[in-house]
Amino acid sequence: MLNKMTIDEAAHLPVWRRPVTLLFLMALAMPIAFNVWSALLNNFVIEMAGFDGADIGLLHTVREIPGFFAVGVIAILMFMREQVLGMVSLLLLGVATAVTAWFPSMAGILTITMLSSIGFHYYETVNQSLQLQWLDKARAPKALGWLLAAGSAATLVAYGLIVLSWERFDLSYNFVYMLGGGVTAVIAIFCLLAYPQFESRTPQVRKMVLKKRYWLYYAMQFMAGARRQIFVVFAGFMMVERFGFDVHEITALYLINLVANMIFAPLVGVGVARFGERRTLIFEYFGLVMVFLAYGGIYFFGWGIVLASVLYVLDHMLFSLALALKTYFQKICDPEDIAPTAAVAFTINHIAAVFLPVLLGLLWLVSPGAVFALAACMAAVSLGLATLVPRHPEKGNETRLSRYSATPAQ
């Protein structure tokens, strides 16, 4: 844990101790706790605390507050290494998930959700930064695709166990939360102790970085956070509230998502490398417009459960294309900006997340279909922004408008 080693020196370590292997272990650990929490959440809050649409909106608003303050990572990095912060945050996520069922009330659920969210968002901020620092630009799209697939595989095991054993062994929320969170916590402790501290090739800036030439990246991050909230908060809630899915049924749907992602995510990496970030992002956002419009049709026209399930899987697959946004930034940024910009981008991504869930939760009580119609509009704005991404992004060619600007890169 205390040994320091450069990325180049780490190439001579055994495979299991190299930086890429650590990234894969992290990719395996986080989804176990987070997705076990997500799989049980809607049923848990409805059955144990009597949540309605407004309550679930409030819960997710609270959950996203730490994401809004992810910029605080920059301050923490002044006295703690990124790698250590990532492991400590992962440990907090695991422990908080493990004890979730101990607090079956509104106040208790909000409190433990806040703690697990701090772990999740600070881990994700650091993880994205480390991925872009440790993976070279040529390998990044394919490696990121495989990391997504690894996370899906880990969650596949967790979901499979829930589907096969929830009813058969009459499992409790407490047992499943303890097991899922505990596994993540154990992996975090192992990663903290078993790996040296890897030194990136370029020292990172330890202060907030906001540059005009990154404006398109910031804008797409903001819109991505806004539309993501509607899927995360209300798509799964719809399956439980409208169609009466039980725990093992909603988990089975997640299971299908994971199998699709295991197959699709590596192909996404290959696709980004071959077709570029611009085409990939345009495809993603056009697909999301269509999916959200169809979600609205479920409420406006009474379309059924089969379509809802298919849309849920397609929605999840399209979100995996977002890795193109990471590689777009990697190509246009100054290498020393990766860590501080990851924190700033996470905060920008969560600006809408702080107020949208609770407001849309109130709208949900009046018209669930209108919530998804609004999501389609957000995806359409993202589609417009994606058309501004150049075919070959790089420093000095950050947007298709760069050629018309006489202002030097900042």
N, C-alpha and C positions, 0 to 999 in steps of 0.2 A: 504493500500500500504506500510506503514512504519512498520507494525507489522511483527515480525519475529517468525517463528514457525518451529519446526523440523518435518520431515516426519512422525515420529511416533505420535507426538501430533496431527498432521493434521487428523489422522484416527478418531478423535472424533468430527470433524467438520461436519456440514450438508453436504450431498453428493455433493451439487452444489458448495461447496467451497473447495473441496478436490483437491490435486494435479492432480489426474487422470482426474478429470472433467476439470481442466484448460488445460491439454494436449488435451482433446477432443475439447474444444473451439478453441484452437490454430489450431488444425487439420482442423476445419471447416473454420476458417477465411482465412488462407493463400491461399488455392486453389481457393477461389472465385476471388480474385484480379488477381492472377497469371494466372489462366486458362481463365478468361475473356480476359485478355491481349493476351494470346496465341491464343484464338479462332479467334479473330479479326485481329491479327497481319499480317498474310500473305496477306489478302485482303486489309487491311489498307495501307500497305507499297507499294503494287503494284498499287492500285487505286489512292492514294493520293500523293505518292512520286516517282512512276515509278521505283521501285526496280527491279533489275534482280538477277540472282544467286550469282554474285560476291558481290552485295550490301547486300544481306541477310546474306552472310557469314561474311562480315565486321560487320554487326549489332550484330550478335551473338558472334563474337570475343570480341567486346566491352562489351557485356552483361556478358561475363564470366570473365572479368578482376577482378571484386570484389571477385569472387570465388577464384581466384588465390591468392588474398591477404587476404583470410579468416583467415590466421594465425595471422593477426592483432587483431583478437578477444582476443587473449591472453593478449595483452597489454591493451586493453580496460577493461578487467576483473580485472585489478589491481585497478581500481577506480570505477567500476560499476558492480553491481550484474548481474549474468547470466539472471535471470528472467526479470529484468528491461531492459537489453539490448535486449532480445528477443521481448518484447512488443514494444519498441521504433523502432526496425527494422521492425516489422510488420506494425506499423503505417506509417513508411516511404514508405514501399511497397504500402500500400493502397492509400496514397496521390499521389504518383508519377503515379500510374496507373490511378487514377481519372483524371489527367490533360494530359494524353498522347495525346489525339486528338487535344490539343491546339497547337501542334508543328508539323504540317504536312510537314516537310522538312527533308532532310538528317541530317543536323546539329541538328535540334530540336529533331528528333527521337533518335539520338545517345545520346544526353544529357539526356533526360528524361529516356531512357533505362538504362543508367549508374546509375541514382539515384534509380530507382526501383530495379535494380540488387543489389545495396549495401544493400537495405532493405531485399531483398529475401535471399541473400547468408549469411548475418550475422544472420538473423532469423533462417535459416536452420541449421547453425552451432550450435547455442545455443539450438535449439529444439532437435536435435539429442543427444546432451549431456544431456539435462534434461530428455529425455525419458529413457536413459540408467541408469541415477542416480536414478530416481524416481520409476522405474519398477524393481521388483526383477527378478532374472534370470529365475525362474520357470514360471513366468507369462508373461515375455517379448514377446516371439514369438506370442502368441495369442493376447495380448494387442496391439502390433504393427500392427497386421493384422486388428483389429477392428479400430485402428486409421486411417489406410489407407482407410478402408471402409467409415468412417465418412467423410473424405476429399472428397471421391468420391460422397457421398450423397449430400454434400453442393454444389459441382460443378454441379451435376446433375440438381439441381434446377435452377442454373444460366444458364446452357446450354439449359435446357428445355424452359426457358423464351425467350432466344434468338431465338431458332428454331420456337417457336409458334408466336412470335411477331415481328421479324425483318422485314419481308415483309408486314405483315398485317397492322402494324402501321407505316411502313416506318421509322424505328428507325435510328438515326444517330450514328456514331462512338462515338461522344462526350457524348451522353446520356448514352450509355451502359458502356463506360469506367468510367464515373462519378459515376454511380450506383454501379458497381462492386467494384471499388476502395473505394468508400465511405462506403460500408458495412464492408469491411475489416478494415478500419480505426476506425469505431465505435466500433467494437468488440475488437480491440486492446486497445482502451482507457478504455473500460469496464474492461478488464482483468487486466490492469495496476492499476486500482483504487479499484476493488472489492475483490482482493485476497491478503492474507498475503504473505510475502516473506518466501518461504519454504527453510529450511536448510537441505541439503543432509546429509546422515549419515556419509559420508567420505568427509572431506575438500579437495577441488581440488587444484592441483599444479598450481601456477600462472606463469609458465614459459614454454617455448617450450620443448616438450618431444619427443625424437626420440630414440627408442630402437630397437636393432637388432632383438630381438625375435618377433617383430611385422612386420618383413619384408614382409611376405606373405600378410598380411592385406594391407600394403602400396601398394604392387604391384597390387593387385586386385582393389584397389581404383583407381590407375592410369589408368588401362585398362578400368574400368567401365566408367570413365570420357571421355576417348577417343571415345569409341564406342557410348556412349550416345549422343555425339554431333551430330553424323550423323543422328540419329533418330529425335532428337529435332529440328535440323536445316532443314533437307532436306526431311523427310518423309511427313510432312504436306505441305511443299512448293511444293513437287511433285504433291500432290492432286490438288492444285490450278493451278500450271503452266501447267502440262501435261493434266489433265482431266477437268480443268475449273470449279472446285467446287466454288460455291458462299458461302457467309458467313453462311447462314442458313444450307447449305449442309455440309460444313466442320464441323460446330457445331453439326449437327446431328450425324456425325461420332464420334465426341468426346463423344456425349451422349451415344452411344452404348458402347464405351469404359468404361464409368462410370458405367453403369448398370452391365457390365461384372465384373468390379473391385469390386463393392459392393458385388457381390456374391463370387468372387474368392479370394479377399484379406483375409477375415477371414479364409478361407480354407487353404490359404498359411501359416498363423500362426499355424494352427493345424498341417499342413504337416511338417513344420520345427521342431515343438516340437516332432513329431512322427518319422520322417525319418532322422532328423539331418541336419546340415548346409551343409555338404559335398554333399550329394545326391541332395539336393535342388539346390545348385549352379551349379552342373554338369548338371542337367536337364535344368536350365535356360540358360546356355551358349550354350548347344547343340541346344536348340530351337532357340536361336538368330542366330546361324550360318545358320540354315535352312531358317529362315525368311529373313535374309539379302541377301542370295543367290537368293531367290525368288524375292526380290525387284530388284536385278540386272537383272533378267530374264524379268522383265516388259520392260526394255529398250533394252536389247539385242535381245529378241524374240518377242516383241510387245504384251505381255500378257496384259489383259484388266483391266477395272476399278473395276470389282467385286473382282478379286483376290487382287488387290491393297488395296481395302477396308478391306478385310478379314485379310490380312497381317498386316495392320495398327492396327487392334484390337488385334491380337495375339501378336504383338510386345509390345503393351502397357501392356498386361496382364503378359507377361514374365518379364517385368521390375519390377513388384511388388514383384517378388521373391527375389529381392535384399535385402529385410529386413533380409535375412539369413546372409548377410555380417555384419549387425549391431550386431546380436546376437552372431556371431562368435567372434567378437572383445570383446563383453561384457564378454564372457567366458574366454578369454585368458589374459585380461588386469588386471593391478593393479587398484583397484577402484578409486584411486586418480588421475589416468591418463586420465579419461574419457573426461573431458572438454578440456585440452590442446591437446589431441590426436584427438578430433573431429575437432578442428581448423586446425591442421596439415594435417589430412586426407582430409579435404575439399580443402586445397591448393593443395595437391598431385592430387586429383581428377580433378582439373581444370588446371593442367599444360598443357595438350594437348589442353584444351578448348580455350586457349589464341591464339594459332596459327592455329589449325586445321580448324575451320570454314572458315576463310578467304582463306586458301590454297585450301581447298576442294571446296570452292565456285568457284575458278578459274578452278579447275578440272571439276566441274559441267558443265561449259560452253563448255567443250570439250567432256566429256563423263559422263553423270549422272550414267550410269550403273557401271562405274569403281568406283565411290564413294561408292556404296553399296557393291561391291566386296571387297573393302578395309575394310569395316565394318565387313564383314564376317570373314576376316583374324584376325581382332582384337578380335572378339568374340571367335575365335578358340584359341587364346593365353590365353584368360580368362578361357576357358575350361581346358586347360592344367594346369593352376595355381590352379583351383578348385580341381583337382585330388590330390593336395598336402595337402588339408585340412583333418585333422584326423577325424575319426568317432566320437570321444568324445574329442573335443578341451577343453583345460584348461591350466592354467599356468604351464609351463614345458612341455606341449604337444601341442605346437602352430602349428606345421606342421608334416607331416608324416616323415620328415627328422630329426625331433628332436631326435628320438631314436638313430640316428647314430652320433649325435653330442656330444662331450664331454664337450662343452662349457656350463657353468652354465647359467641359465636364467638371462637376464639383464633387 
